[in-house]
Amino acid sequence: MNRRPIVFAFVAALLALGAAGLLVARSPWGRHEASHTGHQAAVGTGPIIYYRDPDGPFFSAAPKKNAAGKDYVAV
């Protein structure tokens, strides 16, 4: 028995499953966001260490607002 058709079918099946997984991951069904699933943000129990900008990579030792007027998030 020749192994070549079996190996070809196996590789083709793997490629098809990979392509299907990529399509599902990029579709709305593959995305899970807290606002859509009803999860609530975790509540911290310790002291606030610093504040971070919700829209960028900026940090602050005191609470303040960013350029868009949003409050920095306590961390």
C-alpha positions in Angstrom: 0.0 0.0 0.0 1.3 3.4 -0.9 1.6 6.0 1.9 1.6 9.0 -0.3 -2.2 9.5 -0.6 -2.6 9.0 3.2 0.0 11.6 4.0 -1.4 14.0 1.4 -4.9 13.6 2.9 -3.6 14.1 6.4 -1.7 17.3 5.5 -4.8 18.6 3.5 -7.0 18.0 6.5 -4.6 19.9 8.8 -4.5 22.8 6.5 -8.3 22.9 6.2 -8.7 22.8 10.0 -6.1 25.6 10.4 -7.9 27.8 7.8 -11.2 27.1 9.5 -9.8 28.0 12.9 -8.3 31.3 11.5 -11.7 32.2 10.0 -13.5 31.6 13.2 -11.0 33.5 15.3 -11.3 36.5 13.1 -15.1 36.4 13.0 -17.4 37.9 15.6 -18.1 34.4 17.0 -14.4 34.0 18.0 -14.1 37.3 19.9 -14.8 37.4 23.7 -15.0 40.7 25.3 -16.0 41.4 28.9 -18.6 44.0 27.8 -20.4 41.4 25.7 -20.3 38.4 28.0 -21.5 40.2 31.2 -18.3 39.8 33.2 -17.5 42.5 35.6 -14.0 44.0 36.2 -12.1 42.6 39.1 -12.1 44.7 42.3 -8.8 45.3 43.9 -8.4 44.7 47.6 -5.0 46.3 48.3 -3.8 49.9 48.1 -3.6 51.9 44.9 0.0 51.7 43.6 -0.3 54.0 40.5 -2.7 55.2 37.9 -2.6 54.3 34.2 -3.9 56.0 31.1 -6.8 53.9 29.7 -5.9 54.9 26.1 -2.1 54.8 26.2 1.1 53.7 27.8 1.2 56.6 30.4 1.3 56.3 34.2 0.9 58.7 37.1 1.4 58.6 40.8 -1.7 60.7 41.4 -5.2 60.5 39.8 -5.6 62.7 36.8 -7.3 62.8 33.3 -5.8 62.2 29.9 -6.1 64.5 26.9 -9.5 63.0 25.9 -10.9 63.7 29.4 -10.9 60.1 30.6 -9.9 59.4 34.2 -6.7 57.4 34.7 -7.4 53.8 36.0 -6.3 52.9 39.5 -3.8 49.9 39.6 
